[in-house]
C-alpha cells in the first residue's frame, strides 16, 4: 500500500511512499532490538562521538532538509531552516548527556547502595505533521543518547524529512537498524507499534483523542508513554505593559506555522482599559503579515497542511464574524487568511477549542484575578505569555496560570535545553531539557552489604 505526499502550497502530489504493514513493524522491532543491544554495550564516549557526527552531517544538509520541509509541510523557508538547525543542536545537546547519565550513591546502613540508569530498549516515536522534523528529533535524540533504539513513525502527510534523517544517521555511522522510519497509517502502522510487546515506550505528539487511545492501549502492557497533545494558550496583556511591543509580537504568536502549533497564543486576553487601543494597533500588524509561497524569503506565513484542515479552520471562522482579517492567496493550495475574531463570548467554541489554524480570539478582562480565571478556563495547559512591567504581577500570574511553559514579555515556548510539556489534557511527561535522557531509562537500585 502507498500513500501520497502533497505540497500544501499547490495541492500537487510530490511523492508516493510505501506504507509499513503490521508484519513489517514486527520485523523492524526484531532488528531494532538486536541493534540496541550492541549500541547500549558501546562505550559512552563512542555513542557520544557518533551522535556528534550525526549532528555534523545534519548540519551539512541543513538547506536540503529545510527545502524538503517546505515542500511537504508548507513551512516558510526561514522556519524550515531553523527547524533543521534545531535537529542539529538537539543531537549535539543530547550527545553531551551521554557521559553524564549518572546514577547515585545513597547512604545506607550496613553497606553501599548505588543506582544505575539503564536504557529501556526499543522506543517508538510517533511524530506529527505540524513540525515533522524537529519533533521527531525531540524523541529520537535523547532516546538514542540514553542507549535505546528508535522506531520513528512520521505522520502520513509528512514522511519525507524523517526518511532523509534516517539516511543521514547511517551516513554518520550510526549502527544499521538503530534508527528506523516506519511510514504508514496510524490505525495500522501506529497501532502495531503501540501494541507491540517489544516496544518499551511510546512518545506521541498529536491530538488529544489519539493520545488517549494510545495511553489506553499502552496500559495493557504497562508501557511507558510520553504525550504532547493540544493547547489553547493565552496571551495576557495588562494595561501596564509596553503595549506597542505586545501588539508587535502578537501576530506571529498565533500565525507562526499558519497557527498549526500547540503553543499558539490563540486567546489574546487584554485588560479592558486598553482593549480598544490594542485592537486599533493590532489590525495593521495582522494585515501586514505576508502570506504566500513558503519558499519565498519574504513570506511570513504559508498554507495549511491539507484540505481537511482548511475545512476545519473555516468552520470556526466563517465569513461574517466580526474581527480583523488579513489576506491569503487564492487558487490551488490550502490557504486561509490571518484572522482575529472579536466580540465573541468566552464560552464560544472558537474561544475554547483548539482550531489549529491562523485564528485568534481577543477577549477583555477586568483585573488580575479575572485574567487568571480566563487563562485557566480551558481543558488545556501547555503554554502562554504574560505582558506586564510589574515584576511582582509577572511572578504571581506565572504561578497562577496552569500551564507547563510560560513567557513574560515574549512568546518563547520551546528550547532544546529546557523542559517542555503541559498540564491537564495538554499531555503527560516532559521532553527536552537537562532531564530528557532520564525519561528513556529505568532506574536500577543495587545494594552491597559490607557486613561479612
C-alpha positions in Angstrom: 0.0 0.0 0.0 1.2 3.5 -0.9 0.1 6.9 0.2 0.6 10.2 -1.5 2.5 13.2 -0.1 1.1 16.6 -1.3 2.7 20.0 -1.5 0.3 22.1 0.7 1.0 25.3 -1.3 -0.1 23.8 -4.6 -2.1 20.6 -3.7 0.2 18.7 -6.1 1.5 15.2 -5.4 5.2 15.3 -4.8 5.9 11.7 -3.9 4.3 8.4 -3.1 5.6 6.5 -0.1 5.3 2.8 0.7 3.3 2.2 3.9 4.6 -0.1 6.6 2.4 -3.2 7.4 1.9 -4.7 10.9 4.2 -7.6 9.9 6.9 -5.2 8.8 6.6 -3.4 12.2 7.2 -6.7 13.9 10.3 -7.3 11.8 11.6 -3.8 12.5 11.3 -4.4 16.2 13.4 -7.5 16.0 16.1 -5.7 14.0 15.9 -2.7 16.4 16.3 -4.9 19.5 19.4 -6.5 18.0 20.9 -3.1 17.2 20.0 -1.7 20.6 21.9 -4.4 22.5 25.2 -3.5 20.7 24.5 0.2 21.0 23.9 0.0 24.7 27.1 -2.0 25.2 29.2 0.6 23.4 31.4 2.9 25.4 29.5 6.1 26.3 32.2 8.2 24.7 31.8 6.3 21.4 28.0 6.8 21.5 28.5 10.5 22.1 31.0 10.7 19.3 28.6 9.1 16.8 25.8 11.4 17.8 28.0 14.4 17.4 28.9 13.1 13.9 25.2 12.7 13.2 24.7 16.4 14.2 27.6 17.4 11.9 26.1 15.5 9.0 22.7 17.1 9.6 24.5 20.5 9.6 25.9 19.7 6.2 22.4 19.1 4.9 20.5 22.0 6.6 19.4 23.6 3.3 18.3 20.2 1.8 16.3 19.3 4.9 14.7 22.8 5.0 13.7 22.7 1.4 12.1 19.2 1.9 10.2 20.6 4.9 8.9 23.4 2.8 7.7 21.0 0.1 5.9 18.5 2.3 4.7 20.7 5.2 4.4 24.1 3.7 6.6 25.8 6.2 8.2 29.1 5.3 11.9 28.7 4.3 13.1 30.7 7.3 11.2 28.5 9.7 12.3 25.3 8.0 16.0 26.3 8.3 15.5 26.9 12.0 13.8 23.5 12.4 16.7 21.7 10.6 19.1 23.6 12.8 17.2 22.6 15.9 17.7 18.9 15.0 21.4 19.5 14.7 21.5 21.4 18.0 19.4 18.8 19.8 21.7 16.0 18.7 24.7 17.9 20.0 23.0 18.6 23.3 21.9 15.0 23.7 25.4 13.8 22.9 26.7 15.9 25.8 24.4 14.0 28.2 25.6 10.5 27.3 28.6 10.6 29.6 26.7 12.5 32.3 23.9 10.0 32.6 24.8 9.3 36.2 23.4 7.1 38.9 23.6 7.9 42.6 25.3 6.6 45.7 22.8 6.7 48.5 23.9 6.5 52.2 22.5 3.3 53.9 23.4 1.3 57.0 25.5 -1.8 56.7 26.5 -1.4 53.1 26.8 0.6 49.9 23.8 1.5 47.7 24.1 2.7 44.2 21.7 3.3 41.2 22.2 2.7 37.5 20.2 4.4 34.7 19.7 1.7 32.1 18.1 2.1 28.6 14.5 1.0 28.1 15.3 -0.9 24.9 13.3 -0.1 21.8 11.4 3.2 21.8 8.6 4.2 19.4 8.3 7.8 18.4 5.1 8.9 16.7 5.7 12.3 15.2 3.1 14.9 14.0 2.7 16.7 10.7 2.9 20.2 12.1 6.6 20.1 13.0 7.7 16.8 11.5 11.4 17.3 11.5 12.2 18.8 15.0 9.6 16.9 17.0 10.9 13.6 15.5 14.3 14.6 16.9 12.8 15.6 20.3 12.1 12.0 21.0 14.8 10.3 18.9 17.9 12.2 20.0 17.6 11.7 23.8 16.3 8.2 23.4 19.4 7.3 21.3 21.7 9.1 23.7 20.3 7.1 26.6 21.2 3.8 24.7 17.9 2.9 23.1 17.0 2.1 19.5 14.2 4.2 17.9 11.4 3.3 15.6 10.1 6.6 14.2 6.6 6.7 12.6 6.1 10.0 10.9 2.6 11.4 10.1 1.2 10.2 6.8 1.3 13.7 5.3 5.0 14.4 6.1 7.2 11.3 5.9 10.0 12.7 3.7 12.2 14.5 6.2 12.0 11.6 8.6 13.2 9.2 5.9 16.0 11.5 4.9 17.0 11.9 8.6 17.4 8.2 9.0 19.6 8.0 5.8 21.8 10.8 7.3 22.1 8.7 10.5 23.6 5.8 8.5 25.8 8.2 6.6 27.1 9.5 10.0 28.0 5.9 11.1 25.2 5.0 13.5 24.6 1.3 13.5 22.2 -0.1 10.9 18.6 -0.5 12.2 19.2 1.6 15.3 17.0 4.4 13.9 14.3 3.1 11.5 11.5 5.1 9.9 8.1 3.3 9.5 5.8 5.4 7.3 2.1 4.4 7.4 -1.3 5.0 8.7 -2.0 5.5 12.4 -4.6 2.7 12.6 -2.2 0.2 11.0 1.4 1.1 11.5 0.9 3.2 14.6 -1.3 0.7 16.3 1.2 -2.1 15.6 4.0 0.0 17.1 1.9 0.9 20.2 0.7 -2.6 20.8 4.0 -4.4 20.2 5.3 -6.1 23.4 8.9 -5.4 22.2 8.5 -1.7 22.2 9.2 -0.3 25.7 7.9 3.2 25.4 5.8 5.4 23.1 6.4 9.1 22.6 3.4 10.7 20.9 2.7 14.2 19.7 -0.7 14.8 18.2 -4.4 15.2 19.0 -5.9 14.6 22.5 -8.3 12.0 21.0 -5.5 9.8 19.6 -3.3 10.4 22.6 -5.9 9.0 24.9 -6.3 5.9 22.7 -2.6 5.3 22.8 -2.5 5.7 26.5 -5.3 3.2 26.9 -3.5 0.7 24.6 -0.2 1.1 26.4 -1.9 0.4 29.7 -2.4 -3.2 28.9 1.3 -3.7 28.7 2.1 -1.1 31.4 4.1 0.5 28.6 5.8 3.9 29.3 4.3 6.8 27.5 5.0 10.5 26.9 2.2 12.5 25.4 2.3 16.1 24.0 -1.2 16.9 23.0 -3.2 20.1 22.3 -3.3 23.6 23.6 -5.4 26.8 23.7 -2.8 29.1 25.1 -3.4 32.6 26.5 -1.6 35.8 25.6 -2.3 38.0 28.6 -1.8 41.7 28.1 -2.0 44.0 31.1 -2.6 47.8 30.9 0.8 48.5 32.4 2.7 46.6 29.7 4.6 48.0 26.8 1.5 47.9 24.6 3.3 48.6 21.3 5.7 45.7 22.0 2.8 43.4 22.9 1.0 44.3 19.7 4.0 43.9 17.5 4.7 40.4 18.9 1.0 39.2 18.9 0.5 38.3 15.2 3.3 35.7 14.9 2.4 34.3 18.3 -0.6 32.6 16.6 0.3 32.8 12.9 3.7 31.1 13.0 3.4 27.8 11.1 0.0 29.0 10.0 -1.3 28.6 13.5 -0.7 24.8 13.4 1.2 24.9 16.7 0.1 23.6 20.0 1.7 26.6 21.7 0.0 29.2 19.5 -1.3 32.1 21.6 -4.8 31.9 20.2 -6.6 33.5 23.1 -5.5 37.1 23.4 -6.7 38.4 26.8 -6.4 42.2 27.0 -7.2 44.4 30.0 -10.4 46.3 29.4 -8.8 49.7 29.9 -6.5 49.2 26.8 -8.7 46.8 24.9 -9.9 49.2 22.2 -6.4 50.7 21.7 -4.9 47.2 21.4 -7.3 46.4 18.6 -6.5 49.6 16.8 -2.8 48.8 16.8 -3.4 45.1 16.1 -5.3 45.5 12.9 -2.4 46.9 10.7 0.0 44.5 12.4 -2.1 41.4 11.3 -2.9 42.8 7.9 0.7 43.4 7.1 1.7 39.7 7.5 2.9 38.4 4.1 1.1 35.2 3.3 2.2 33.3 0.2 4.8 31.0 -1.4 6.7 29.4 1.6 9.9 29.2 -0.4 10.0 33.0 -0.8 12.3 34.6 1.7 9.8 37.4 2.3 6.9 35.1 3.3 5.9 35.0 6.9 3.0 32.6 6.7 2.4 29.7 4.4 -0.6 27.3 3.7 -2.4 24.9 6.0 -1.4 21.3 5.7 -4.4 19.9 3.9 -8.0 20.4 2.6 -9.3 18.7 5.7 -7.5 21.2 8.0 -8.7 24.1 5.8 -12.3 23.0 6.2 -11.9 22.7 10.0 -10.5 26.2 10.3 -13.2 27.7 8.1 -15.9 26.1 10.3 -14.6 28.2 13.3 -14.1 31.5 11.4 -16.8 31.7 8.7 -17.2 35.0 6.7 -19.4 37.4 8.6 -17.9 37.1 12.1 -16.6 40.4 13.4 -12.9 40.8 13.6 -9.6 41.5 11.7 -8.7 39.6 8.6 -5.6 39.7 6.5 -5.2 38.3 3.0 -4.1 35.0 1.5 -3.6 33.6 -2.0 -6.5 32.2 -4.0 -6.4 29.2 -6.2 -4.5 25.9 -5.7 -3.3 25.1 -2.2 -4.8 25.2 1.3 -4.8 28.9 2.2 -6.6 30.8 4.9 -6.0 34.4 5.9 -4.7 35.6 9.3 -7.8 36.2 11.4 -8.6 37.7 14.7 -12.2 37.3 16.0 -13.6 40.0 18.3 -16.9 40.4 20.2 -17.2 36.6 21.0 -18.3 35.3 24.3 -15.6 33.5 26.3 -17.7 30.3 26.0 -17.8 30.3 22.2 -16.2 27.3 20.5 -13.6 29.5 18.8 -12.6 30.8 22.2 -12.4 27.4 23.9 -11.4 24.8 21.4 -8.1 24.2 19.6 -8.6 25.3 16.0 -5.1 24.6 14.8 -5.1 27.4 12.2 -4.3 31.1 11.9 -7.2 32.3 14.0 -7.1 34.0 17.4 -9.8 35.4 19.6 -9.5 38.7 21.6 -11.2 38.7 25.0 -11.3 41.6 27.5 -10.6 41.2 31.2 -11.0 43.5 34.2 -8.2 42.7 36.7 -5.5 40.2 37.6 -7.9 37.7 39.1 -10.2 37.9 36.0 -7.2 37.4 33.7 -6.1 34.2 35.6 -9.7 33.0 35.6 -10.0 33.4 31.8 -6.5 31.9 31.2 -7.4 28.8 33.1 -10.9 28.4 31.6 -9.8 25.6 29.2 -9.1 21.9 29.4 -5.6 22.5 28.2 -2.4 23.9 29.9 0.5 23.9 27.5 1.9 27.4 27.2 1.1 31.1 27.4 2.5 34.6 27.6 2.2 37.5 30.2 2.9 41.1 29.2 3.5 43.5 32.2 6.1 45.8 33.6 5.2 44.8 37.1 7.7 42.0 38.3 5.5 41.0 41.2 2.5 40.6 38.9 4.5 38.6 36.5 5.5 36.2 39.2 2.0 35.9 40.7 0.3 35.3 37.4 3.0 32.9 36.2 2.4 30.8 39.4 -1.4 31.0 39.0 -1.7 30.1 35.3 -1.9 26.3 34.9 0.4 25.7 32.1 3.8 24.0 31.6 5.6 26.7 29.6 5.1 30.4 30.2 6.9 33.5 28.8 7.0 37.0 30.3 7.1 39.8 27.7 7.8 37.4 25.0 6.3 34.4 23.2 9.1 31.8 23.6 8.0 28.3 24.5 10.5 25.8 23.2 14.2 25.5 23.7 16.1 22.2 23.4 17.9 23.0 26.7 14.7 23.5 28.8 11.8 21.1 29.7 8.7 21.2 27.6 5.3 19.7 28.3 1.8 20.5 29.5 -0.7 20.4 32.3 -4.1 18.7 32.2 -5.1 17.5 28.7 -2.1 19.1 27.1 -0.2 16.0 27.8 1.8 13.7 30.1 5.5 13.9 30.9 8.2 16.3 29.7 10.5 16.4 26.7 13.8 18.3 26.1 16.0 19.9 28.7 18.6 18.5 31.1 16.4 15.6 32.2 15.4 14.4 28.7 17.7 11.4 28.7 16.4 10.0 32.0 12.9 9.8 30.6 14.3 7.0 28.4 15.8 5.0 31.2 14.9 2.7 34.1 16.4 3.2 37.5 18.1 0.1 38.9 19.0 0.1 42.6 21.8 -2.2 43.8 22.7 -2.8 47.5 26.1 -4.2 48.5 26.4 -5.5 52.0 29.7 -4.6 53.8 28.9 -6.8 56.8 30.5 -10.2 56.4 
